[in-house]
Amino acid sequence: MNQVVKGLWLVGGILLLAGVSPASQEDIRKLPSSSERYAVVVGVGTYEDKDITSLYGANNDAKVLADSLEKYGGFPKENIALLTSDQGNDRKPTRKNIIDSLSEWAKQVSARGLLVFAFSGHGTQKNDKSVLLPYDTTLRHLTNVIEDEEVIQILKEASVKQVLILLDACRGGPLAAKGNAQDKATPEFLAAFDLQRANIGVRAFATLYATGTYAPDENDGLAYQLRKEEMGVFTWVVTDELRKAGQSKYPLTLAALINRLEVIVPYLVTKEVGSTKRQRPHSVVSGFRANELVLAGPADVDPTSLVPVSGQTLLISRDGKQLQVTDQKTGQVSVYARTDSLSSVMANGVPTPVSVEVSSKASIPLWGSRLLIAPNSEIYVADEKRGGIIVFAGGMSQREHFFIDLNSGKPQQMVLAPQMGEVYVIDGATQTVGIIDVKERRLVHRFQKQNAPRAIAVTPDESKLYVANEQPAPQGSISVIDLKSRELKQSISGVNCPEGLAVSPNGRYLYVSTQCGLGEDPVFVIDTRTDTVIDAIPGLAVGLGGLAITPNGEKLYVARGNYYARDSSSGRLASFPDQISVIDTKSHQVTASSPMNVLLLAATPDGKYILAVDGRRLNFIDTSAEIVVKTIQFDTTPGGIAVGRSQNNTSLLCYVWLPEENRLFFTGLSGVLPNSRN
C-alpha cells in the first residue's frame, strides 16, 4: 500500500492453512486433493467509518485471488467464501462475518484438508499487538478489530497442523514514518502471525511477509499498491505466479514463490511506485518441504530411479575415472573408481557409452563455480556450512581430504588459475576474495573488501581477476585485480548490478549479466584489453546471473529471470517467463530463447549440448538446433551437474547430485540423447 494514514499499519494478507494427520512425521510435500481445499477470502476496500482511508486495491486483491485459487489452485468454487466491502450485508467483511466464516470453514476441514484465509485491508497496532480492521471498525477507539491471536485461537481449536501465511502488509508499524520503528515497535507487533512463536502445536508452517521490518537504507517497512492494476504489489505477484503455473507445464512450488516474491516485489515497487521506495519481502519456513510443495501447476510425474548413497557432495575427477561422494558432516568419502564400471552400484545400470568426438584438451572454466577440479585432479568444494573449502586428493585409492578454514567465512563462487597455482574464492561473510595456495592447501591472502561480491572470473593468461560487486544498487561495479601485484587495478562502473561473469575462451571479452535496470537489464560486453564497456545487449532483464559459453566461444547462454513490462497497447503490466537465451558472440544478437527457470548450466566438452537444470528437470539442449531434445525429471531439485569422460576418453557420462535425497543419478549420454547426435 502506498502511504501511512492516521497512524495506521496498512495490511493486505493471505493465509493458507492446511490440516494433516498428526501421525505423519515427515515434512509436508503435497497439498490435499481438490475436494479438501477451502478458502475464506476477505477484501476491505472501504469502511463504514469514513475517517478510515479507502484502499483502491483491497477488494480487487480478494476477487483476483479467489478467482486464481479456483482456476489455478484447484479449489472448488463452492468451497470459496468471498467477502468484500462492495457486496451485500451477508457478504460484507464485518468482524462477525469474517470470524464466523473462518470458524465454520475451519470446522469442515478434515485432518488432511486445506483452509485458506485471505485478508486485504487496513491494520494497525493496538495495545502493543497487531490487529486487522474489518469493514465495521471504528477508528477513534479501534473497536471491532481482529487480533492475530483470535485467528491463531481458531486454528488451535480446529487442530490445524499445517499453516502457510502470506502477509501483504506493512511491518514498520505506526512509528515507521518517524524512522524509529526498529527501536520502539514491540516484539508482539513485529512477530504477528509467527506461529512458531505462538506455540500452538502447528507442525509445519511458513510465514511470508510482503516486507521486512523497517530498516534505514534497506526497507521502508511498508507494502505498496499498483495503481493501474488496482492491487497490492505482493498480492499481484502471488496471483500472477499462480496464473502462470496454471497455464504452463511448470509447477509453482512454495520455494519458487518465495524466490519470485523476493526478486520481483522490490523490482516492481522501485519501477512502478517510485525509485525511492523500498519493499523487501521476508519469510520464515518450518516443517514444509518447500522445494516440493506444489501450490499450482502440473502434478508430479513418476520419479526417476535413483540410488541412495551416503554423502552431501558429488565430486568427479578431471579424467572422469573417479567419482567421490563425501558426507560433509562426518567427512566420510565414498569412492567409485572407473566410470565405466559404475553399473555395479546402479540399480538399473548405466547405458553403454557410444563413441563421440571429445576433445582431449583440458578446459579450465574462466568463471566462478562452487566446485573446481584442479589439473592434478584435486577437487575443491565450497562448504558454506563449515565455512571453508574441502580439498579431496586425486588418485584411484587415496581418500585423504583436507579442509581449508576461512575463519568463519562463507565460501561461494571459486575460480582456478592453474599456472599461478591459486584458487580465488568469494567469501560472502567478510565480502572479500581469498587466495588459496593449491600446493600448500591454505588461505594465504585476502584482497581488499568488496561491496557484496556476487561473481568472479579470471582471464586465460591469468593476469587479471574480475569481481562483480552487486552493491550499491542500482549501480554496482566490477573490480579489476592485477594477479601479479595483487592490487586493485581499476573499477568498472555503469554495469547496473552485475550478477554473473564469464570470460570468452580467447580472453578477449568479459560478459556481464545484470539486474537493477528496471526491466532494461542488458548483458554488458567488456573489452578485457581496456576494461571498458564496448557493447550492451539490451532488454534481457537477466537477473539470475547464469552464464555458459560453448568451448569454441561462438555462443553465450544466458539464464534470464522473470521480468515485467507494460503492454504498449493496453498499458497493463505483463510478466515474461523465465527463459534461457542464446547470444551470438560475433553479432551480439539474441538468436534463440527457450522458456525455463535455469538454476545450473554446463556444456559438454564437444560443445554439442548445453545441460540446463530447470527446477527438478534436467534439460539437454542441442546447440545446433537450439531445442530441448531430452528432459529427465527428478523428485527434488538438483544441487550440481557435471559431464565426465569415460576411462578411454571416447564417451561422456552425465552426473546429477540430488542433495535433498542423498541420492546420485548418472547415465551415459548415449542412453538419453537421440541416436542422430551420438
N, C-alpha and C positions, 0 to 999 in steps of 0.2 A: 504494500500500500504506500501511497506517496507522501503522507505527512502525518505528524502527530497533532491531534486536535483535543483541546481541553484536558491535556494530561493523559489521554487515553493511550493504551497499548493496542495498536491495530492488529487484528488477528484474522487469519484465514487458515483453517486447519483441516486435515484429513486424517482419520484414524482407521486403520484396518486391523480388525480384531478377530483372531481365529482360535477356536477351541479344538482340542485334540485329546485323544485318550491318554490319561495320565500314566498308563502302563508303559508307553513308549519312552525310551531313554535316549534315543538318538536325536540329533539336530533335525529340525523340520526342513524337509527338502521339497515338499509338494503341497500345493493347495488342494482343498477338498473338491469333490465333484460339484458340478454347476448347481445342482438342486440344493446343495448345502450352503450356498452363499447368500447372505442377506445384507442389506445396506440401509442406513438412515443418513440421508444427505441433506445438510442444512445450509441455506444461504440467507444472510440477513443484510439486505441492501439498504433498506430504510427502516426507521424506528418510529414507534408511537410518540416518543419524546423527541420533539423536533430540535432540541438542543444537541442531540447526538447526530453528528455529521453522517450523511448518506455515503455509501460506498458503491460506486458505479459498477464494480466488478463482482461483488459478492453473490448476487442472485445468479449471474451467468456462470460463476465458478461452480455452483451447486448443480445447475442444469447440465452443463457440459460434462461434469464429472459423472453424474448419474447416467447420462447417455453413453459415455465411454465405458462405464462398468458393464452396461448391458451389451453393447456392441462388441467390445474387445476383451472385457474381463470375465465373461462367462456368467454374469448374474442374470437370472430370470427377471423380466420386467415386474412381475407380480411380487418379487422379493425386495423391491427397492421402494422405500418411502422417501419422497422428496418434499421438503419443507422450505418454502421461500416466502419472502415478505410481500410478493406480488400475487399471492394466491388467496383463496377464501379462508375464513376463520379456522376451519378444521385443518388447513394445511399451512397456516402461518407458523413461523418458528418462534412461538412463545415458549417461555420456560416450561410450562406444563406439557405442551405438545412435544417438545424435544425430549424431556425426561421420560414421558410416557412411551414415546415411540422407541427410544433406546432400550428401556426396560422390557417392553413387550418383545422386541426382536431378540434381545439377549436370552430371554427365556425359551424362545423357539429354536435357537441354535443348538444342534446336537453336540456331543462330545468331540465330533470330528468336523464340525461346521465352521463357517467363516462369517463374521459380522463386521460390517464397515460402518463407522460413524464419521461423517464428514461435516466440518463446520467452517463457514467463511463469513466473517463479520468482525465487529469490534471486540476488543478485550481490554482489560486494564489490571491494575493491582489494587487489591482491597485487603486490608489487614495483613499486609506482607505476603499475600498469596495471589496467584494468578486466577482471574475469573473471565468467563466468556459472557458476552452481552446478548441475550435473546431479544426478540422483537419488542417485548413489553418491559424492558429495563427502564428504570428512571435514573437519570444521571445524577441528580442532586444528592441522593442518599445511596445510590448504587444498590437499589433493591431489585429483586427478581433476576439476579445473576446466577450463573452456573459455575461453581468452583471445580477445579480439576479433581479435587478429592471426591466429589459427587460422582463423576464419571468413573473414577477408579473403584468406588464402592459398588457401582452397578456391575463392573467386571468381576469384582470379588464375589458378590452374591451369586452371580451366574457361573462361577467356577471357570472362567475363561483362562486358558493356559497358554495361548499364543496371542500376542498383540503386536501390531505394526502401526506405528503412529507417524503421520506426516503433518507437520505444522507449517502452514504458510503464514508465518507470524512474526511480528516484530518482537525482539527479545531484549531490547535495551531498556524497556520499561519507561515510565513517565520521566525518568531522570536522564534519558539518552540525549535529549535536546540540550541539556546543560553540560554534556560532555563528561559526566562523572558516574555513569550507570554502573561501571565495574566496582566502584568504591562503595556505593550506597544501596544498590538493589539487593534485596535479601536472598539468601540461598534458596528459600522456598519458592520465591518468584522465578529465579533463573533456572531452577530444576523442575519446572512444571512438566507433568506427564513423563517424568523419568521413572519408569516402572521398577527399575532395579532399586532406586532409592525408596520407592513407595513400599516395596517388600510385601506384596500381596500374594505371593506364590505363583506368579506368572513364570512359566517355564522357559518361554522364548519370546523375545520382543525386539523391536527395532524402533527407535525414535529418530525421525528425520525432520530436522528443523530447517525452515526456509532461510534462516540466518543465524549466525552465532551471536553471542552477547556482544555488546558494544565494546569496540577496541579502537582507539585513535589510529588513523592511517591504515587500518586494516578492514574495519567493518563498521557500518553505521548502526548496526543493531536493529535496522528497520527492514520491513518487507514491502516491496513496491508493486505497483499495478502497471499493466499495459493499457494505455488509454484507448488505442484504436481497437484492440481486441476486447476491451471491457472485461478483463480478467486479471487476477493476480499473476505475477510472473511465475512464481513457483507452481501454482496450480495449472497454469497454461502449459508449462513444460511437462508436468506429470501426465496430463491428458493427451498431449501431443505424442509422448512416448508410448502410451497405451495404444493410441491410434496407429502409429507406425508399426508397432509389433503385431497388432491385429490384422493389418493389411499386408504383412510381409511374411517371409518364411523364417524370420529370425525371432527367437523368443526374447522377451524383456525380463531379465532376472532382477532380483532385488539389488544385487551388487551393481548391475548395469544402470539401474535407475539412479542409484546414489551417485555413481560416476557422472551421469548425464547432468544431474542437478548441480553438482559441484563445479562443473565446467560451464554449462550453458547459462545458468541463472546469473552469475556475475557478468558474463558477456552481454546478455540482453539488458540488464539493468544499466550497465555503462553506456551501451549503444542507444537504447530506446528511451531510458528515463533521464539520463544526464551523465556526462563524463565525470562529474564529481561524486556521484552516488556510488555507494559500495554495499554489496549484499553477498555474503559468502555462506552458503548452506553448511550445516553441521549434522552429524549423525552419530548414533550410538546403537550398536547391534550386539545382541547376545542370544544364543540358542537357535538362530536361524542359519541354515546353510545358504548364505546369501548368493553364492555363485550358481546355485542350482534351483533356488525357489523362483519358479517362473510365474510372473504376475499377469502376463498376456503373451499371446503368440502361440506357435505350434507346440503340441505336446512332445515330450521326449521320445526319441527313437530308441530302438533296441541298442543297448550299449555294445561297443566293440569289445571283443575278447581281449582281456588284459591279464598280465601275470603279476602277482604280488611279489615285491622284493623289499628288503629292508633298506631304508635309506631316505634321504631327502634331496640328494643332488645327483644328476646324471653327468658323468664325465667320460669323454671319448678321446682316446689318444690320437695324435695327429695322423698317424699312419693307418688308423682305423682298425688296428689289430687288437686293441684292448678297450674294454668297456668297464668302467668302475662306477659303482653306486655307493655313496657314503651316507651314513646316518650322522647328521650334524650334531645330534645330542650326545652320542657316545663316541663318535669318531670311527666307528666300525666301518670297514670298507669291504664291499663285496666285489670281487674281480671276476669278470667273464673274459677269458682270453680267446683271441681269434674270432673275428666277427663271422667267419664262415661256419663256425661250429656253434653259434648261438642257438640253433634249433634245439639243442639239448636242454635248454632252460625255458623254452617256449611251450605253451600248452598246445598250440596248433602248428608249431614250426615256423621257419622263415622261408618264404618263397625263394626258389633257386635263382640267384642273380643271373642276369643276362649281360653280356659284354656291351659296354658303351664307351664312347670316347671320353676319357678322363685325363685331364692334364696332370702330369706328374710334378709340375712346378708348384711349390708351396705358395699359398695365397694368404698373406697376413692381412686381416681386416684393418682398415685405416680409420675405423670409427669405433665408438665405445660398445662394450658388451659386458655382461655380468659373469661371463665365463670365457677364459682365454686358454689357448693351448700353445705353449712355447715351442720353439724349434727342437728343444731337447725332450719334447713330449711331456714335460711337466705341465700340470694343469692348475690354473689359478681360478678360484671360485670366490666371489664376493659374498660373504656371510654376514648379513645385517644383524642377525640375532645375536651373534657373538661379538660383533664389532671388529671384524678383521678379515684377513684373506687366508683361505685354506689352500695349501700347496700340496698337490699329490705328485709323487715322483713317478717317472715313467718306468718301463720295463715290464716284462711279462709276468714276473712273480713277485716283484717288490711291492709291498703295501704301505711302506713308510709314508707318513704325511707330516707336514709342518704347518704351523699356524703363525701368521704374522699379525700381531696385535696392533691395531691402530689407536690404541689408548682411548677407549670409549668412543670410537669412531663409528660411522655408518657408511661402509663402503657401498658404492653404487657402480656406475659405469667404469670400466677399465679399458686401457688400450696399451698395446705392446710395441716397444721399439727394440726389435731383436738385435740389431747391430750395437745399439747402446747398452744392451743387456739390462733394460729397465722396463718396469710396468708402471704406468701412471694411473692413479685411481682417484675418483671423486669421493670425497668424504663429506657426506651430507650433514653430519653433526657439527663439524668445525667449518664447513663451507670452504675447504681448501682442496688442493690437489696434491696427493702424496706421491713420492717416488719410492718404488720398491726395487732394490738391487736383486736381480734374478739369481746371481751366484751366491750372495750372502743370505738371501731369503729374509730380508728385513727392511723396515721402513728407514730410509736414510735421509730424507729431506721432505719438506713441505713448501710448496710455492705459497706466495702471499695469499691472504684470504680473498676469496671471490665473493660475488653477490648472487647467491642462490645458484651455484653451478648445476647445470642440467645435463649437458652432453659434452663429449670430449672426442678429439680426433687428432691424428698425427700425420705429417707428410711422409711420403715414401722414403725420402732421403733422411728422415729423422732429424731435420734441422729445426722444425717448429712444431709446437703443440698448440692446438686451438681449444679453448674452453668457452662454452656457451653459458653466459650469465643471464638467467631468466629475469632477474630484477635489476633496477626498479621498474615496474610496469608503469606505463605501457611501452617503455623503451629500455630494453636491456642492452647487452653488449657482448662482444666476443673478445676474449683476451688472447693475445698472440704472445706466446712464451718462447724465447730462444733456448733450445735444449742444451746448447753447449755452455752458455753463460748462466743458464737457469734464471734468467731475468725477464721481466715483462718487457716485451719489445714495443708493443703498442696496443691500443684498444680500438676495435672496430665498432662504430655506432651506426644508427639508422637501420637496425635489423629487427625492429619490433621486439618481441620477447622470444629469443631463439630457443627452440625446443629440441632440435636434432641436428647433428652434424655428420657429414660424410665427405671424405676427400676422394677425388677421382683416382683410378688406378695409376694414371700417368702423373699424378701430383699437381696438375695444372689448376684445378678448380676445387673450391670448397663449397658444398651445397648446404644451405641452412633452411630448415623448416621452422616456421614461426607461428605465434599467436599474438593476441592483444591488438590486432589490426582492425578490430570492429568489422569483421566479415570481409576484409580486403587483404587477408594474410597471404603473402606470396612465399615461394621458395626463392630465397636470395642466392645469387651466384657471385662468389668472391674469387678474384684472381689472386692466387697464392703468391705470385711474384711481387705484387704491390700491396697485397692485403687491402684491397678496396672493392666495394660492391660495383660490379660491372653490368649486372642484369637482375631483373626480378620477374619471375614467372607468376603473374598476378592471379588474384581471385580464388586461391586454393583453400583458404581458411583451414590450414592443415591441422594445427593444434596437437595432434597425437605425437608428433616427433619422430615416427618411424621412417627410416630411410634404408634403402638397399640398392647397390649398384651391381650390375652384371659384371663378370670378370673382364669382359672386353671394354667396359666403360661406356658402352653406347646407350644404355638405358638406365634411368633412375626411377625406382619405385618409391612412391610417397604415400604413407598412410595418412588419410585426411579425416579429421574429426567431424562430428555432426555440427553443421553451421546453419545460420539463418539469414534470410534476406527478404525484403518486401517485394511482392509481386508488382511489376511495373504497371499492370493494368488495373488490378483490384486494390492495391495498396495494403493487402493483408500480409501478415507475417507468415512466411513459409519456411519449413525446415528442409534441408538437403541431407540425405542419409550418409552415414559413414561410407567411405569408399577408398579403394586403392587406385591410384592413378599412375600412368606410365609417362615419363618425360623423355623425349629425345634429347640427349645431351648435346647434340650438334645444333639443333634449331631452337632448343629450349622451349619446345611446344608440347602440350599435353596431347598424346596420341591415342590413349585409351583409358577407360575407367571401368571398374567393377565394384558393385555395392558390397562392402564387407567392413566389419569393425576389426581392424587388424591390430593385434597385440604383439606379435612376433613375426619377424621376417628372416628368411635365409635363402641363399641362392645355391644351386648345385654347382660343383666345380666346372662343369662343362657349359654353364650358363643357359641351359635349355629350359630350366624350370625355376620358378620362384615358389618357395613354400611360405604360406601365409596363415597364421593362426587367427581365426575369426571366432571369438567366443570359445565354444567347445568343438569347433570344427577345424580341421587341418585341410587347407585347400592347396592343390597343386595347379599352378598357373603355367600354361605353355607360353613361353616368351616369344615364340614366333607368331602365334595366332592371338595372344593376349586373352585367352579364355581359360576358365577353370575346367580341367579335364578329369579331375578326380577329387572327391571330398571324403574324408574319414571323420566320423562322428565319435566323440568320446563322452564319457559320463561327466567329467569335470574339466575345468579349464587347464590346458597345458601350461607348464611353467618353463619349458625350454624345448627347443627343437634344434636338430643338427643333422648334417648329412656326412656319413663316414664312408671310407673306402673299404672294399674287401681286401683280404690278405694279398691277393695277386694284383691289386690295383686296377682291375678291369671292370669292376661293377660298384654300384652305390647302394648303401643302406640308409634308410631314414629312421631316426630315433626321436621319440617323443616322451618326455618325462611329465608325469601327472602327479604333482606333489600332494594334492589332497587325498589321493587314493593310495599313495605309496606304491604305485604301480608303473611298470615300464612297458611301453609298446614300441616295437620296432618291426620293420619289414623291408625286404628287398624292393627297390623301386620298380623292378620288372614285374613285381606282383601287383602293383597298383596302377601303373601308368599304361596307356594304350600301346599295343604292340608296334604301331607305326612309328613310335618315338623311341623305341629301345635300341 
